[in-house]
Amino acid sequence: MTSVTDNAPAAPKREEDKIVIFDTTLRDGEQCPGATMTFEEKLQVAELLDDMGVDIIEAGFPIASEGDFEAVTEIAKLAKHSVICGLARANFADIDRAGEAIKHARRSRIHTFIGTSPLHRQHQLQLSQDEVYERVVASVTRARGYTDDVEWSAMDATRTEHDYLCRVCEAAIRAGATTINIPDTVGYALPEEYFDLITMLKTRVPGMDKVVISTHCHDDLGLAVANSLAGVRAGARQIECTINGLGERAGNAALEEIVMAVRTRHDLLPHYTGVKTEMLSRASKLVSAVTNFPVQYNKAIVGRNAFAHESGIHQDGVLKHTETYEIMTPESVGVGKSSLVMGKHSGRAAFKSKLKELGYNLGDNAMEDAFNRFKALADKKKHVYDEDIEALVDDGVAHMNDRVKVTALTVIAGTMGPQSATLTLDIEGQSKTVQSIGNGPVDATFNAIKQLLPHNARLDLYQVHAVTEGTDAQAEVSVRLEEEGRIVTGRSADPDTLVASARAYVAALNKLIVKRQKTAQAQQAV
């Protein structure tokens, strides 16, 4: 058994051994129910992905809405390193819109797709095999008019007849596709099946050795990462994935798990990626903050418990030698030990240095806002941990562009009800105050919000946990709302649980406003 240090890829690195990381957090990840991002939030995530060494950023689905088009366009202008990709269905309107959005990128790609399985052809598209084939050729040809980097995907490839899948893959290659993606769209395949599928296509499809084979695996059976790595072992050299495994239904293959599996098991996966692994924890926290989508505690690589040891046997082993129970170091993914170096007497220079150490690069206005909120927090808390600062900054980032904000809250609670809440909201620049009662302080607070922001959304989830230890710890509150099939989440942190609750609820409503607008724009675009 090799040690952790022995698992690092050996130099020199050969280009043919590189695994191209295709991040679709901003496209497929945003399709996760409740994970809508604003324009500004998408730019923040894209900037971090670009700095982190992600090879390709699928920035959005340009024809889906004006907001998606603008986000892809701006990301294309700002990206310094990554290829910027726009998604398009197999029709000229989609492809033309994607081509327009990516035209400013230093390096660009159009990713076009169509369903190829019998289920998709017959029930969703209502097209014959020949008609789908014709659309494959036409769409790839059209895309090549905008860029020489064209990816084609056979949606639901793992449930497509092998003969037909070979036929359309060959057609896409002949039409000019440079990457062929073989998606396990519904997370149906087992690793050995997926390995055999890639092997079969490499063997049977002319020209398959001249293009990059890509994986895009969903996690419906919890096998997205396993299937992706099976694809690599069969010859795939691109993996499509998302930060935190975000995505439709059960999500996509998690980028952080893919990258660290390749790095840690170099003995069986003699490959490498260009991702700076020390930035994985920061990326996870940013995506979690802007989507208001909490990361489960036991999530591999980036979960709070990923490097925690409670069992006495485990603790004893780690103290004697870390590799007894840790196959990678916390530092390798950007997780450091909590430090107690900040307090109410810390100045701007020290705070700015701490932010840089934690992986934040804020502009002047955002920096000043974060510093002021830090000083307010330091007045309330005896000890300010790194986790407190991360929660504070991420909370500010997540709510920076909210149309509605909580400005004041007073709650009267106790054993003698009813409990009451007096709430002031800033609603697009106008201050409004209301008083409400409820069955408990949280209910009273939420009733007050509903009076000022009438809606029919149902509260699906209300969850509270402490950011750090101690009775003065910040409370991090998560709220999930559902309205007419639209699911949104909100999250906020504050030493006062009720203030955090109000801000989380209002954050979810802000997301709902954005979601309504995107739905309306999408309906207009059709």
C-alpha positions, 0 to 999 in steps of 0.5 A: 500500500502506497503512502499519501505522499507517494500518490502525487503524480510524478513529473514529467506530465504527459498531455495524453494523461491529462484529464480535462475538467469540464465544470457545469456548475453554472449550467447543470448545477443551477438546474438543481431545484432551489439553486438559482444564481444571480448574474453577479453570483455567476460571475463570482463563481466563474472567476473562482473556477477560472483561477482554480484551473478548471479547463472548461466552464459551461457558463450557461444555456444562452437561449434559456433566458436573457439573464443566461445569455448576459451571464455567458457573454460577460463570463466569456469576456472576463475569463483569463484561462478557461475555455468558455462554453455555451449549451445549445439544443440541436436547432439553429436558434439555440446554436446561433444564440450560443455562438453570439454569447461566446464570441468574446471568449479567448477560447470558446466552445459550443456544446450541442446535444440531442436525445438518442435513446428510444425513450427520448426519440419517441416520447420527448422528441417524437422523431425517427432515428433518421430525423435525429441523425439529420439534426446531429449533422446539421447542429454540429455543422452549424456550431462549427461556423462559430468555433472550431471547438464543438462538443456533441452529446448523445443525451441518454446515451447509456440507454441508447441502442449500441448500433444507433449510438455508434452511427450518430457518434460517427456522424457528429465526428464527420460533421466536425465535433472535437469532443464526444460526450457520452452522458449517463443522463439519468444515472442508470449505469453501473461502472462496469457497464459504463466502462464497456460502453466507452470501450465499445465506442472506441472500438467500433466508431471510426474517428473516435481516436481523433476526438476527446471522449467525455463523461457526464454522469448523474448520481441517481444511484450514487454512482456518478463519480464511480462511473466517471472514473470507469470512463477514464479507465476506458479511455475518456479524457474529459469529465463533466462535473460540478462543485459539491455535485450540484445538479438536477435530481440527485446531482452530478459527479462532484468535481472535488471528488473526481479531482482528489480521486485522481490525485490520491489514487495515482497508482491506479489512475495514472493521470492528472488534472490542472485544478489547484486542489487547495482551492476546493474547499473555498469553491465549495463554500462559495457555491454553497453560499450563492446557491443557499444550498448547504453541504452535508456534513459527511460529504466527501472532501469538502464536508465539515466532517471529512477530516473529523475523527471522533472514535477513540481508536481513530483519534489515537491512530491519527495522533500517532500517524495521520495516514492511519485514517487520512488518505489525504491531508486537510491542507491539500483541499484548502482546509486549515485548522481553526485559528483564534487570531481575530478580535474586536481590536483587529484592524483593516490590514489584519482583516484583509490579510486574514481574508486573503489567507482564507481565499477571499479577494474582495473589492474595496466596497465589499471589503469595507462592508465585510470589515464593518460586519466583522467589527459588529460580530466581534462586539457580540462574540468573545472569540471570532474563528475562521469559520465565523469570518467565512460565514460572515463574508459568504453571507454578505456575498450571497445577499449583496444584490438582494432586492429585499433586505432585513433592516430591523427585527424585535421579537417578544417571546417566552412561556406566555404567548402569543409571541410577537415580532416587529419587522422592518424590511428594505423593499427595493429602497423603501422601508416598511415595518409591520408587527405580527404574532405567531405560535412561537418567535419564528412563526411570528417572524415569518408571519411578519415577512408574509405580511410585507411580502405576500406569497403562496409559497410553502415552507418545506424546510427550516433548519438551524445549526451552529457555525462554531462551538459555544453559546455565542456561536453564529446560527446558520439557518437554511430555509426552503420554499416551494411555489407552483413547482418552483423550489428555492432555498435561502441561508443566512448566519447571525449570532441571533438565531431569529435574525438569521431566520428572518434573513434566510426566509427573505433570501429564499423569497429573493430567489423566488422573485428571480425564479419567477422572472426566469420562468417568464423569460423562458416562456417568452423565448419559446 
